[in-house]
């Protein structure tokens, strides 16, 4: 055995207690005392999660004897000095159903290496070996293991994998379950998807649609595909959603209704949502896992890593994940415009777009976007949704200034060809756009990236022959200015919009609305009840606050319309129709 190899063994020890056991063996530890650490966050999800809190016990041995191990801080340990190999044995709790951590029951085992594998400090660049043991329980049926780690060997009860170094080890999530697996090839590159959980998926259709999406992304960036295989790990639940990108794979969670079935031939909004998620995470293989902020080339997983560029990597990806569904003709133009209008609506409903720039939203992701409270709609803007809108406006501006000779597509392709090794500085995209178009975009980015000027959406849509209209959507409480939790019988206020009539009247988060003008109203009927009032009307709102009944007078006002409708404009000129075709299909 190569003494430089850091060896791990993972065992699902107790399925009902959700306990993984991990052994880590290091042959040549630091003779002054070996330090081990666990990441505090996982790349792609910008929040300090303190994974070490899940470690419930840890001990160390050398030469068959127990040696001392001391905790230095929340995620670092040090063993007593010794000259021989060290084996750590630790147990960790795994009951996080998200794509970010680890999960273990009698139905499945799932883990990200960042939350389960301690790093041997000083040995980060050494190759790693991982033995994954299957649980011994007889209840499990035919469990298999799915991951893009390099398989070295397998036996009846375990499989052995290799990783080039620690960062490689933790960038390949692992799924163990009795899952459905199907495979396909794109550009002669093997792809696969696993579906864990009960489902009745039309596999042939899903395979065909994924092939079109994957082929689009590969063709978009051209040769030099950044992986030699790709795996979609998908957990199917009754109601859930999420995704996280990795170098050769992605972890996905979807609702059962979002998967296609043989008796539902049309692409509805649910299936579209799942395809867009697959498209988004697959696009990330190029656009964050390979091309990334320069500061992300040497991530410190012990603390926050700040960047102003999440609008580039999540915003641009959010723009192309749905646009690619149109360009592959999985969606019609009408379906795509309905989808894109929803993004516009979400941004327009956010008062936070007047308080936080996209650059600030990116930088403050750790403390604001990932730690949203009841005031978030008034204080922050999403670098996903507004980033997608900025990508669109920038795309149209490039087309306009270049007389339709260039587009945002060309910006991404130029960056792909030139910045894989160095990464992007905060102003790289701006410089590439200016170079490509031979035009000064300083004011554009000052206004829309670093400033909070309203994006010129109507003008941009008009350039490609799309009519953009804003209105009030009935039964959305938009004029009233509150969000509610409908899970209870009565409406529990979840947020109050700044400048709304509800805020002016003194309604607070946590208030429970019991009546309107003396008439009892349930949560499901509140919006329709309020819709019957016009601007200037005074409503008596009965509330329950701290178990006390109070009544407030609310004077109705008209808020700015935020519900967006996009449609193809009639009787387009030949030039505008051509621009529309170029935008829709990069023709």
C-alpha positions in Angstrom: 0.0 0.0 0.0 1.3 3.4 -0.9 2.0 5.1 2.4 1.1 8.5 0.9 -2.5 7.4 0.4 -5.0 8.8 2.9 -7.4 5.9 3.6 -11.1 6.2 4.5 -13.8 3.6 5.3 -17.4 4.5 5.6 -20.1 2.3 7.1 -23.8 2.9 7.6 -23.7 1.7 11.2 -27.2 2.3 12.5 -30.0 3.0 10.0 -32.7 3.9 12.5 -30.3 6.1 14.6 -29.0 7.6 11.4 -25.4 7.0 12.3 -22.5 6.7 9.8 -19.1 5.4 11.1 -16.0 6.6 9.4 -12.4 5.4 9.8 -9.5 7.5 8.6 -6.0 6.0 8.4 -2.9 8.2 7.9 0.4 6.4 7.6 2.9 9.2 8.1 1.3 11.8 10.5 3.0 14.9 11.6 5.3 13.7 14.5 4.5 16.9 16.4 0.8 16.1 16.5 -1.5 15.6 13.5 -4.3 18.1 12.9 -7.6 17.1 11.3 -10.5 19.4 10.2 -13.9 19.2 8.7 -15.3 21.8 6.3 -17.8 24.4 7.6 -19.6 24.8 4.3 -20.1 23.0 1.0 -19.2 24.7 -2.3 -22.3 26.0 -4.2 -24.2 26.7 -1.0 -23.0 29.9 0.6 -23.8 29.4 4.3 -21.6 28.4 7.2 -23.3 25.1 8.2 -20.8 23.8 10.8 -20.9 20.2 9.7 -18.8 19.2 12.7 -21.8 19.6 14.9 -23.0 16.2 13.6 -20.0 14.3 14.9 -21.2 12.5 18.0 -18.0 10.7 19.0 -14.3 10.5 17.9 -11.3 8.6 19.0 -7.8 7.9 17.7 -5.5 4.9 17.8 -1.9 4.1 16.9 -0.2 0.7 17.0 -3.3 -0.8 18.4 -3.5 1.6 21.4 -5.7 4.5 22.1 -4.0 7.9 21.8 -5.2 11.3 22.9 -7.1 13.5 20.5 -8.0 17.1 21.5 -10.4 19.5 20.0 -8.8 22.8 19.0 -11.9 24.7 17.9 -15.3 23.9 16.4 -13.9 21.9 13.4 -10.2 21.1 14.2 -8.7 18.3 16.2 -5.1 17.3 17.1 -3.7 14.0 18.1 -0.9 13.4 20.5 2.6 13.2 18.8 3.4 9.7 17.4 5.6 8.3 14.7 3.4 5.4 13.6 0.2 5.5 11.5 -2.9 6.9 13.1 -6.5 5.7 12.7 -9.4 7.9 13.6 -12.7 6.4 14.2 -15.7 8.7 14.5 -19.5 8.5 14.2 -21.7 11.2 12.8 -25.4 11.8 12.7 -27.0 11.9 9.2 -30.6 13.0 8.9 -30.5 16.0 6.6 -32.8 15.4 3.7 -31.3 18.2 1.6 -28.6 18.0 -1.2 -26.0 19.6 1.1 -25.2 17.2 3.9 -25.8 13.5 4.7 -28.8 11.3 5.3 -29.2 7.7 6.4 -32.3 5.6 6.9 -33.4 2.1 6.0 -34.5 3.6 2.6 -31.3 5.2 1.5 -27.9 6.5 2.4 -26.6 9.7 0.9 -23.6 11.9 1.7 -21.4 14.7 0.5 -17.8 14.2 1.5 -17.6 17.7 2.8 -19.8 16.8 5.7 -18.4 13.4 6.5 -14.7 13.2 5.7 -12.1 14.8 8.0 -9.2 16.4 6.2 -5.6 15.5 7.3 -4.0 18.9 7.5 -0.8 19.0 5.5 -2.0 16.0 3.3 -4.6 17.9 1.3 -2.9 17.0 -2.0 -2.3 13.3 -1.3 -4.4 10.7 -3.1 -7.3 9.2 -1.2 -8.9 5.8 -1.0 -12.5 5.3 0.1 -14.0 2.0 1.1 -17.8 2.2 1.2 -19.4 -0.7 3.1 -23.0 -1.7 2.5 -25.2 -2.0 5.6 -25.8 -5.6 6.8 -29.5 -5.2 7.5 -31.7 -7.7 5.8 -34.5 -5.1 5.3 -32.8 -3.3 2.5 -33.4 -5.3 -0.6 -31.1 -4.6 -3.5 -29.1 -1.5 -2.6 -26.6 -0.2 -5.2 -24.1 2.6 -5.0 -24.0 5.6 -7.4 -21.2 8.1 -7.6 -18.7 9.5 -10.0 -15.7 8.7 -7.8 -13.3 6.4 -9.6 -14.2 2.8 -8.8 -11.1 0.7 -8.0 -12.8 -2.6 -7.1 -16.0 -4.0 -5.7 -17.1 -7.0 -3.7 -20.4 -8.3 -2.3 -20.3 -6.1 0.8 -18.2 -3.1 -0.2 -16.8 -1.0 -3.0 -13.4 0.7 -3.2 -13.0 4.2 -4.8 -10.1 6.5 -5.4 -9.7 10.3 -5.4 -6.8 12.4 -6.6 -6.8 14.5 -3.5 -9.1 15.7 -0.7 -10.9 18.3 -2.8 -11.6 15.6 -5.4 -12.8 13.2 -2.6 -15.5 15.7 -1.4 -16.8 16.8 -4.8 -18.5 13.5 -5.6 -21.8 12.9 -3.7 -22.7 9.3 -3.1 -26.2 7.7 -3.2 -26.9 4.2 -1.9 -30.4 2.8 -2.3 -32.6 0.5 -4.4 -32.9 3.2 -7.0 -33.9 3.3 -10.7 -30.9 3.9 -12.9 -30.9 4.7 -16.6 -28.0 5.6 -18.9 -27.4 7.5 -22.1 -24.6 8.9 -24.1 -24.0 12.5 -25.3 -21.0 13.2 -27.6 -19.8 9.7 -26.7 -19.7 10.7 -23.0 -21.5 8.3 -20.6 -24.3 9.9 -18.7 -26.7 8.4 -16.1 -29.5 9.4 -13.8 -30.7 7.7 -10.7 -34.2 8.1 -9.2 -34.5 7.2 -5.6 -38.0 6.9 -4.2 -41.4 5.8 -5.4 -42.2 7.0 -8.9 -43.9 6.0 -12.2 -41.6 7.9 -14.5 -41.7 7.6 -18.3 -37.9 6.8 -18.5 -37.7 6.8 -22.3 -39.1 10.3 -22.4 -37.0 11.7 -19.6 -33.9 10.1 -21.2 -34.7 11.7 -24.6 -35.3 15.1 -23.1 -32.1 15.0 -21.0 -30.1 14.1 -24.1 -31.4 17.2 -25.9 -30.5 19.5 -22.9 -27.1 18.0 -22.4 -26.3 18.1 -26.1 -27.3 21.8 -26.2 -24.9 22.7 -23.4 -22.0 20.7 -24.9 -22.6 22.3 -28.3 -23.0 25.8 -26.6 -19.5 25.7 -25.1 -17.9 23.7 -27.9 -15.1 21.1 -27.5 -13.2 20.6 -24.3 -16.0 19.1 -22.2 -15.0 19.4 -18.5 -16.0 15.9 -17.6 -15.6 12.3 -18.9 -18.8 11.1 -17.4 -21.9 12.7 -15.7 -24.4 11.6 -13.2 -27.7 13.1 -12.1 -28.5 11.8 -8.5 -32.2 12.5 -8.0 -34.3 12.0 -4.9 -38.0 11.8 -5.5 -40.3 13.0 -2.8 -44.0 14.0 -2.5 -43.1 17.6 -2.2 -39.5 18.9 -2.4 -37.1 20.8 -4.6 -33.4 21.5 -4.7 -30.1 21.0 -6.5 -26.4 21.3 -6.0 -23.7 21.2 -8.7 -20.5 19.1 -8.6 -17.7 18.5 -11.0 -19.1 15.4 -12.7 -22.5 15.2 -11.1 -25.4 17.0 -9.5 -27.6 16.2 -6.5 -31.3 16.9 -7.2 -34.5 16.7 -5.2 -37.8 16.8 -7.0 -41.5 16.3 -6.4 -43.1 13.1 -7.7 -45.5 15.2 -9.8 -42.6 16.9 -11.6 -41.5 13.7 -13.4 -43.1 12.7 -16.7 -45.5 9.8 -16.9 -46.8 7.9 -19.9 -50.3 9.1 -19.4 -49.2 12.8 -19.5 -47.6 13.5 -22.9 -47.5 17.3 -22.7 -44.7 19.2 -21.0 -46.5 20.9 -18.2 -45.2 23.4 -15.7 -44.2 20.8 -13.2 -42.1 18.8 -15.6 -40.6 22.0 -17.0 -39.5 22.9 -13.5 -37.6 19.6 -13.2 -36.0 19.9 -16.7 -34.9 23.5 -15.8 -33.3 22.2 -12.6 -31.4 19.5 -14.6 -30.4 22.2 -17.1 -29.2 24.6 -14.4 -27.0 22.1 -12.5 -25.6 20.6 -15.7 -24.7 24.1 -17.0 -22.7 24.6 -13.8 -20.2 22.0 -14.9 -18.8 24.7 -17.2 -20.0 27.8 -15.4 -18.8 27.7 -11.7 -17.1 24.3 -11.5 -14.6 25.1 -14.2 -15.0 28.8 -15.0 -15.2 30.4 -11.6 -14.2 33.5 -9.6 -10.4 33.7 -9.3 -10.8 33.7 -5.6 -12.6 30.3 -5.8 -9.6 28.5 -7.2 -8.3 28.0 -3.6 -11.4 27.8 -1.5 -11.1 27.9 2.3 -13.9 25.7 3.5 -13.4 26.8 7.1 -14.8 30.3 6.6 -16.8 32.5 4.2 -15.3 33.1 0.7 -16.6 36.3 -0.6 -17.2 37.3 -4.2 -19.3 39.9 -6.1 -19.8 37.5 -9.0 -22.7 35.2 -8.0 -24.9 37.3 -10.3 -22.6 36.0 -13.1 -22.5 32.4 -12.1 -26.0 31.9 -10.7 -27.7 34.7 -12.6 -26.4 33.8 -16.1 -27.0 30.1 -15.4 -30.6 30.9 -14.4 -31.0 32.8 -17.7 -29.7 30.0 -19.8 -31.3 27.0 -17.9 -34.8 28.0 -19.2 -33.7 29.6 -22.5 -32.0 26.3 -23.4 -35.4 24.5 -23.1 -36.7 26.9 -25.8 -33.6 26.5 -27.9 -33.9 22.7 -27.8 -37.6 23.1 -28.7 -38.7 21.3 -25.6 -40.8 24.4 -24.9 -42.7 26.5 -27.3 -42.1 30.3 -27.4 -45.4 30.8 -25.6 -44.4 28.4 -22.8 -41.0 30.0 -22.5 -42.4 33.5 -22.2 -44.8 32.4 -19.5 -41.8 30.9 -17.6 -39.7 34.0 -18.1 -42.5 36.3 -17.1 -42.6 34.5 -13.7 -39.0 35.5 -13.1 -39.8 39.1 -14.0 -42.8 39.0 -11.6 -40.7 37.6 -8.7 -38.1 40.4 -9.1 -40.7 43.2 -9.5 -42.5 42.0 -6.3 -39.3 42.4 -4.3 -38.9 45.8 -2.7 -35.4 44.8 -1.9 -34.3 45.6 -5.4 -34.4 49.3 -4.4 -32.1 48.6 -1.3 -29.5 46.1 -2.5 -27.5 46.0 -5.8 -26.7 42.7 -7.5 -23.0 43.1 -6.6 -24.0 43.5 -3.0 -26.4 40.6 -3.2 -23.6 38.4 -4.3 -21.2 39.5 -1.7 -23.7 39.3 1.1 -25.0 35.9 0.2 -23.6 34.4 3.3 -25.5 36.6 5.7 -28.5 37.8 3.7 -29.7 35.6 0.8 -28.9 32.4 2.8 -30.3 33.7 6.0 -33.5 35.4 5.0 -35.9 36.6 7.6 -39.4 38.2 7.5 -37.9 41.5 6.2 -36.1 39.9 3.3 -38.6 41.0 0.6 -38.0 44.6 1.7 -34.2 44.4 2.1 -32.6 42.1 -0.5 -32.7 41.0 -4.1 -31.9 37.6 -5.5 -28.8 37.2 -7.6 -30.5 34.3 -9.2 -33.7 36.0 -10.5 -32.5 39.6 -10.9 -29.2 38.1 -12.2 -31.1 36.3 -14.9 -32.9 39.5 -15.8 -29.6 41.4 -16.0 -28.2 38.7 -18.2 -31.2 39.1 -20.6 -30.9 42.9 -20.7 -27.1 42.6 -21.2 -27.7 40.1 -24.0 -30.1 42.5 -25.8 -27.8 45.5 -25.2 -24.9 43.5 -26.8 -27.0 42.6 -29.7 -28.2 46.1 -30.2 -24.8 47.8 -30.0 -23.2 45.1 -32.3 -26.0 45.4 -34.8 -26.9 41.8 -34.0 -23.5 40.5 -34.8 -22.8 39.4 -31.2 -24.6 38.3 -28.1 -24.1 37.2 -24.5 -23.5 33.7 -26.0 -20.3 35.0 -27.4 -19.2 36.5 -24.1 -19.5 33.1 -22.4 -17.8 31.3 -25.2 -14.9 33.8 -25.1 -14.6 33.4 -21.4 -14.7 29.6 -21.7 -11.8 29.7 -24.2 -9.6 32.0 -22.2 -10.2 31.9 -18.4 -10.4 28.3 -17.3 -7.0 28.4 -15.6 -7.1 31.9 -14.1 -10.8 32.4 -13.2 -12.6 35.7 -13.3 -11.9 38.9 -11.4 -14.9 41.0 -10.3 -14.6 43.1 -13.5 -13.7 40.4 -16.0 -17.1 40.1 -17.5 -17.4 43.9 -17.9 -14.0 44.0 -19.7 -14.8 41.0 -22.0 -18.1 42.7 -23.0 -16.4 46.0 -23.8 -13.6 44.2 -25.7 -16.1 42.1 -27.7 -18.3 45.0 -28.7 -15.7 47.7 -28.8 -18.2 49.7 -26.7 -18.1 51.4 -23.3 -20.5 49.6 -20.9 -19.3 51.5 -17.8 -22.6 53.3 -17.2 -24.6 50.2 -17.9 -22.9 48.2 -15.2 -22.8 51.2 -12.8 -26.6 51.5 -13.2 -27.7 47.9 -13.2 -24.9 45.9 -11.4 -23.5 48.3 -8.9 -26.5 50.6 -8.7 -30.2 49.9 -8.2 -31.7 51.5 -11.3 -34.7 49.7 -12.7 -33.7 47.4 -15.5 -35.0 48.6 -18.9 -37.0 45.4 -19.4 -39.8 46.8 -21.7 -37.2 48.3 -24.1 -35.2 45.1 -24.1 -38.3 43.0 -24.8 -39.4 45.4 -27.5 -36.1 45.0 -29.3 -36.9 41.3 -29.9 -40.6 41.8 -30.6 -42.0 40.8 -27.2 -44.8 42.7 -25.5 -44.2 43.2 -21.8 -47.2 44.3 -19.7 -47.6 44.6 -15.9 -50.9 44.3 -14.0 -52.4 43.4 -10.7 -53.0 39.7 -10.3 -56.3 39.0 -8.6 -56.2 37.2 -5.2 -52.5 37.8 -4.6 -52.8 40.4 -1.8 -50.5 42.7 -3.9 -52.4 45.9 -3.1 -52.7 44.9 0.6 -49.0 44.3 0.9 -48.6 41.2 3.0 -47.6 37.6 2.6 -49.4 34.9 4.5 -49.1 31.3 5.6 -52.1 29.4 4.3 -51.3 26.2 6.1 -53.4 27.3 9.1 -57.1 28.0 9.2 -56.5 31.7 9.6 -54.0 33.8 7.7 -50.7 34.1 9.6 -48.8 37.2 8.3 -45.3 36.1 7.1 -44.1 39.4 5.8 -45.3 43.0 5.4 -44.1 45.0 2.4 -42.6 48.4 2.9 -44.8 51.3 1.8 -47.9 49.1 1.8 -51.3 50.0 3.3 -50.9 47.1 5.6 -47.6 48.5 7.0 -49.1 52.0 7.3 -52.0 50.6 9.4 -49.7 48.7 11.7 -50.1 45.1 10.7 -47.1 43.0 11.9 -45.5 39.7 11.0 -47.0 37.1 13.3 -50.5 38.7 13.4 -53.3 36.3 12.6 -56.1 37.8 10.5 -59.5 36.6 11.9 -62.0 38.9 10.1 -62.6 41.6 7.5 -65.3 44.2 8.4 -66.6 41.9 11.1 -66.9 38.8 9.0 -64.8 35.8 9.8 -62.4 35.0 7.0 -60.2 31.9 6.5 -56.7 32.1 5.0 -57.8 30.5 1.7 -60.5 33.2 1.3 -58.6 36.3 2.4 -57.3 37.4 -1.0 -60.7 37.2 -2.7 -62.3 39.1 0.2 -59.8 41.9 0.0 -60.0 42.1 -3.8 -63.6 43.3 -3.4 -62.4 46.6 -2.0 -61.1 49.6 -4.1 -58.5 52.3 -3.5 -59.6 54.6 -0.7 -61.9 52.1 1.0 -61.3 51.7 4.7 -61.3 48.1 6.0 -61.7 47.0 9.6 -59.2 44.1 10.0 -59.7 41.8 13.1 -56.4 40.4 14.3 -55.2 38.0 16.9 -51.8 39.3 18.3 -50.3 37.6 21.4 -53.6 35.9 22.0 -55.3 39.3 22.2 -58.1 40.4 19.8 -57.5 43.8 18.2 -59.0 45.7 15.3 -57.1 48.0 12.9 -58.4 50.3 10.2 -56.7 49.8 6.8 -57.1 52.4 4.0 -56.7 50.6 0.7 -54.1 52.0 -1.7 -53.1 50.9 -5.2 -49.5 49.5 -5.3 -47.5 49.4 -8.5 -48.5 46.5 -10.8 -46.0 43.7 -10.6 -47.6 40.7 -12.4 -45.8 40.4 -15.7 -47.2 39.0 -18.9 -45.0 38.4 -22.0 -46.3 37.7 -25.5 -45.1 37.9 -29.0 -46.0 41.2 -30.6 -48.3 41.1 -33.6 -47.3 42.4 -37.1 -43.5 42.5 -36.5 -41.2 44.0 -39.0 -38.9 41.7 -40.9 -35.9 42.9 -39.0 -37.5 42.5 -35.6 -38.8 39.1 -36.4 -35.2 38.1 -37.4 -33.9 39.5 -34.1 -36.5 37.5 -32.2 -35.5 34.3 -34.0 -31.9 34.9 -33.2 -32.7 35.4 -29.6 -35.0 32.4 -29.3 -32.9 29.9 -31.2 -29.4 31.6 -31.6 -30.0 31.2 -35.3 
